[in-house]
Amino acid sequence: MPEGVTVEKLLEAAGRPVEIVDAADGLRPALNVCRARSAVVVKLAQGIGPAEIAAGLAGWRRKLIVSDSGELTTVDPRDAVTRRWNAPDAVLCLADNEFLTSNDGWALPDDAFASRSHVLGAEVRAFVLARLAPGRGVLVWDVLAGSGAVGVECARLGAAVIAVEPDPVQCVRIIANASAHGVDVRVEEAELDTSSLPRPDAVFVGRGDLRSVKASAAVSARRVVVVTERVDEIVPTRDALQAAGYEVEGVHWTASRLLDSGFAPAVPVTVLWGSKK
């Protein structure tokens, strides 16, 4: 079946807006678009078939519609991994629900997120997002995510996001904040276990916990960003990133907002980031 006809059939089967990616440009970017968006058509390539797409979606709630020898087959990703295929040429990846993402800016106001403690301020969040560089085809880990504000913002900018947070109450808030902003964030209610997660392109560590910093640095993402309010965590964090081969820079932030009566009190934070060439 001609490629254009295959894609048209899958677009019709989706019943919602669809993004189209080409696996010839790389498996990881294609998977990350599938992880981030509610409907994606993947044009398959040499060595990348339904099984490879399905295996990469473990942990995400998705179903697949596979175009194989001109026929469309709906299949659970777990079954697609072991199923025999004849001549598959494209896969439609569908989430349970459509994500109504918006593009009405970034570094959203702090009160745009439900939280039981203070959210990382919009001014600092803007800087963190600039260092993480989230976007289409990128996977970001939001470690010690808290209410998930940074992860949700990364998802709004097109990235796939895994939020890792051991506090079950905060995990509920992450889900609520993701839903409120129309994005899909995979939530892991646990301490960081790097062996169980797909390798990220960028990692944000929301607190300067040295164990989490070291574990995040060890996966060799291109970018790692850490925020800490404690002065005694700055040097150990820098040293841990440098030991993992990162070029490290840092900024100490005090962002005080102007009010009618003057400037509001601010909690100073230090942002450290590591980059790999």
C-alpha positions, 0 to 999 in steps of 0.5 A: 500500500502506498505510504500516503494511503497508509498514513491517511488510514491511520489518521482517520483511525485516530479520530483526533489531531495526530503528529507524524514522526519518521523512525528513520530519524532515530528510535528514541526521538520517535518514542519520546514523541509517542510518550508525550503526545496523545496520538502519533503516527510513526513511519517505521524504518529498517530495524524499527518495527512495532515490537521496538515501538511497543517495548519503548512504551512500557510504563505509558498507557498506550494502545497501538494500531499497526498497518501491516500488509495493508490491514490495520490491527489494534494491539496492546503494546505488550502483545505487539512485542512478541507478535509476528508481523508480515510487512508493517510500515506504520504504527499509530500510538494512541493514549487513552485520552486526548491531551489539550496542550496549549502554547500560552507561554511558559514559566507559568505563575506559581499559583498555576500549580497545586502544591502543599509547599512553595513551588519553585518561583516562575523566575527561577523556573524559567532559567531552569527550563532554559538549561533543560532545553525541553522540546519535541523528541526529548525525554526529561526526568523530574527527580524529587519532583514535588508538585511537578511544576518543572516537569509539567512545564517541560511537557507543555513545551513538547517533551516526554516527562517522567516525574519521580517522587516518593511522597504519595501526596505529592504524586497525586498533585503531580497528576492533578497539575498535569491534568490541569495543564493538558499534558501527560506526565508519567509518575513514579511513586518511588525513590529514583531507580535509574535501572527501571527507566528509559535513559533521559536527555535531561534531568532536573533534580528538585532538591540537592539530595546528594544520592539523587544527584549522583544517581542522576549524573550516572545515567549520562544525560546531556544536561543535568540541572539541580536546585538547592536551598541549602548552602552545604549542598552546593559544593558536593553537588558540583563535585558529583557532577564534575566526577561524572564528566560534566562541565558545571556552572552555577547561579545563586538566585534571589528573585524578589517580586515587586509589590505595591508596598515594596519587594516581597521576601524571597527564598534564595536558591542555587541552580547548578547545571552540568553539560556534556559535550 
